[in-house]
Amino acid sequence: MKRPLRAVVVGASSGLGRCIGIGLAERGARVALLARRRQRLEAAAEEAGSGALAIECDVTDAGSCGVAITEAATGLGGIDALVYAPGIGPLARLADTDADTWRRVFDTNVTGAALVTTAALPHLAESAGAAVYLSSVSASLTPPWPGLGAYAVSKAALDKLVEAWRAEHGGIGFTRLVVGDCAGGDGDSTTAFARGWDQDLAAELHPLWIARSYLSGSLIEVDELVNIVETVLRGGSSMSVPSVTVTPRPIGLPRP
Ligand SMILES: NC(=O)c1ccc[n+]([C@@H]2O[C@H](COP(=O)([O-])OP(=O)(O)OC[C@H]3O[C@@H](n4cnc5c(N)ncnc54)[C@H](OP(=O)(O)O)[C@@H]3O)[C@@H](O)[C@H]2O)c1
């Protein structure tokens, strides 16, 4: 019998990462769910079933990444697949973005991805596995959205990071996943990306995003996103697709 995919999903306490973690488990994978909020991870692991592991990890701390990935590899008996979903997007115009905010955004969205990958590298090399990183349309398909400049810059850096890993480690599949608007699932699986935004600034910028056609008004079905992530991960190192883009069907086009 074929061994289940052994997958580590980072950023699995909320939103898309939670949907991917639980969704992979529902599709037969053994999963380790990583993020900072333990209680939320435990609830997600219970929902995932099949011996899913809940492991605390702060991606801004190299020591925490190392310990968490080791615990995941031990618990799963190896790692075939890594999903990097942590991402923060504080809402602020560039002129109002201070050094601390720039650091937080890069620590979480870019450096954290490098630290987690470094820790997982020997395990992924051994299994000829694959890693998928959640990026954004605002880094590659649209101009940067006003108010989310630091976020777009960090995701562009993440895109390059994925290419850089691929250049140095041919024995592992590295894929960038460019994601459009997606609300995630229900409860804790709903995206909390906009949590903490200044609502007055959001109300000012939202019409601009619509006028510039950055927001299509429709959303990606999260199950379809999970299916695509699963396909890429199951391809392992032989998956030659460096980038996948998932955007919602434009409004007005009927669903089949
Ligand atoms: N939703 C969308 O429409 C959309 C579109 C394009 C791209 N994306 C990308 O998809 C990813 C997930 O977004 P989302 O909408 O699901 O956001 P979300 O609901 O806010 O989830 C973010 C996740 O990142 C984790 N995280 C944040 N800081 C962390 C840290 N220091 N260490 C470990 N984990 C950390 C959070 O867990 P803890 O707080 O528990 O640590 C949480 O699980 C992001 O990379 C985002 O850029 C989303």
Ligand as a Chemical Component Dictionary entry (heavy atoms), coordinates in Angstrom:
data_LIG
# 
_chem_comp.id                   LIG 
_chem_comp.type                 NON-POLYMER 
_chem_comp.pdbx_formal_charge   0 
_chem_comp.three_letter_code    LIG 
# 
loop_
_chem_comp_atom.comp_id 
_chem_comp_atom.atom_id 
_chem_comp_atom.alt_atom_id 
_chem_comp_atom.type_symbol 
_chem_comp_atom.charge 
_chem_comp_atom.model_Cartn_x 
_chem_comp_atom.model_Cartn_y 
_chem_comp_atom.model_Cartn_z 
_chem_comp_atom.pdbx_ordinal 
LIG N1  N1  N 0  -7.130 35.343 1.795  1  
LIG C1  C1  C 0  -6.794 35.791 0.596  2  
LIG O1  O1  O 0  -7.649 36.254 -0.194 3  
LIG C2  C2  C 0  -5.360 35.691 0.127  4  
LIG C3  C3  C 0  -5.061 36.121 -1.173 5  
LIG C4  C4  C 0  -3.743 36.030 -1.614 6  
LIG C5  C5  C 0  -2.765 35.496 -0.797 7  
LIG N2  N2  N 1  -3.077 35.094 0.465  8  
LIG C6  C6  C 0  -2.006 34.540 1.309  9  
LIG O2  O2  O 0  -2.453 33.369 1.923  10 
LIG C7  C7  C 0  -1.824 33.213 3.192  11 
LIG C8  C8  C 0  -2.885 32.959 4.257  12 
LIG O3  O3  O 0  -3.727 34.108 4.336  13 
LIG P1  P1  P 0  -5.096 34.108 5.138  14 
LIG O4  O4  O 0  -5.988 35.026 4.381  15 
LIG O5  O5  O -1 -5.511 32.733 5.409  16 
LIG O6  O6  O 0  -4.637 34.864 6.492  17 
LIG P2  P2  P 0  -4.953 34.563 8.034  18 
LIG O7  O7  O 0  -6.318 34.025 8.202  19 
LIG O8  O8  O 0  -4.601 35.845 8.728  20 
LIG O9  O9  O 0  -3.887 33.432 8.459  21 
LIG C9  C9  C 0  -2.534 33.740 8.645  22 
LIG C10 C10 C 0  -1.835 32.558 9.297  23 
LIG O10 O10 O 0  -0.449 32.907 9.432  24 
LIG C11 C11 C 0  -0.052 32.535 10.741 25 
LIG N3  N3  N 0  1.040  33.363 11.213 26 
LIG C12 C12 C 0  1.120  34.714 11.223 27 
LIG N4  N4  N 0  2.266  35.104 11.807 28 
LIG C13 C13 C 0  2.911  33.948 12.165 29 
LIG C14 C14 C 0  4.113  33.680 12.855 30 
LIG N5  N5  N 0  4.938  34.684 13.288 31 
LIG N6  N6  N 0  4.476  32.404 13.056 32 
LIG C15 C15 C 0  3.682  31.406 12.631 33 
LIG N7  N7  N 0  2.522  31.577 11.997 34 
LIG C16 C16 C 0  2.140  32.855 11.784 35 
LIG C17 C17 C 0  -1.290 32.748 11.616 36 
LIG O11 O11 O 0  -1.208 31.930 12.792 37 
LIG P3  P3  P 0  -0.898 32.439 14.281 38 
LIG O12 O12 O 0  -1.377 33.857 14.397 39 
LIG O13 O13 O 0  -1.654 31.479 15.143 40 
LIG O14 O14 O 0  0.569  32.301 14.432 41 
LIG C18 C18 C 0  -2.368 32.217 10.672 42 
LIG O15 O15 O 0  -2.475 30.813 10.801 43 
LIG C19 C19 C 0  -1.013 34.475 3.421  44 
LIG O16 O16 O 0  0.333  34.245 3.082  45 
LIG C20 C20 C 0  -1.623 35.478 2.463  46 
LIG O17 O17 O 0  -0.690 36.441 2.060  47 
LIG C21 C21 C 0  -4.351 35.190 0.952  48 
# 
loop_
_chem_comp_bond.comp_id 
_chem_comp_bond.atom_id_1 
_chem_comp_bond.atom_id_2 
_chem_comp_bond.value_order 
_chem_comp_bond.pdbx_ordinal 
LIG N1  C1  SING 1  
LIG C1  O1  DOUB 2  
LIG C1  C2  SING 3  
LIG C2  C3  SING 4  
LIG C2  C21 DOUB 5  
LIG C3  C4  DOUB 6  
LIG C4  C5  SING 7  
LIG C5  N2  DOUB 8  
LIG N2  C6  SING 9  
LIG N2  C21 SING 10 
LIG C6  O2  SING 11 
LIG C6  C20 SING 12 
LIG O2  C7  SING 13 
LIG C7  C8  SING 14 
LIG C7  C19 SING 15 
LIG C8  O3  SING 16 
LIG O3  P1  SING 17 
LIG P1  O4  DOUB 18 
LIG P1  O5  SING 19 
LIG P1  O6  SING 20 
LIG O6  P2  SING 21 
LIG P2  O7  DOUB 22 
LIG P2  O8  SING 23 
LIG P2  O9  SING 24 
LIG O9  C9  SING 25 
LIG C9  C10 SING 26 
LIG C10 O10 SING 27 
LIG C10 C18 SING 28 
LIG O10 C11 SING 29 
LIG C11 N3  SING 30 
LIG C11 C17 SING 31 
LIG N3  C12 SING 32 
LIG N3  C16 SING 33 
LIG C12 N4  DOUB 34 
LIG N4  C13 SING 35 
LIG C13 C14 SING 36 
LIG C13 C16 DOUB 37 
LIG C14 N5  SING 38 
LIG C14 N6  DOUB 39 
LIG N6  C15 SING 40 
LIG C15 N7  DOUB 41 
LIG N7  C16 SING 42 
LIG C17 O11 SING 43 
LIG C17 C18 SING 44 
LIG O11 P3  SING 45 
LIG P3  O12 DOUB 46 
LIG P3  O13 SING 47 
LIG P3  O14 SING 48 
LIG C18 O15 SING 49 
LIG C19 O16 SING 50 
LIG C19 C20 SING 51 
LIG C20 O17 SING 52 
# 
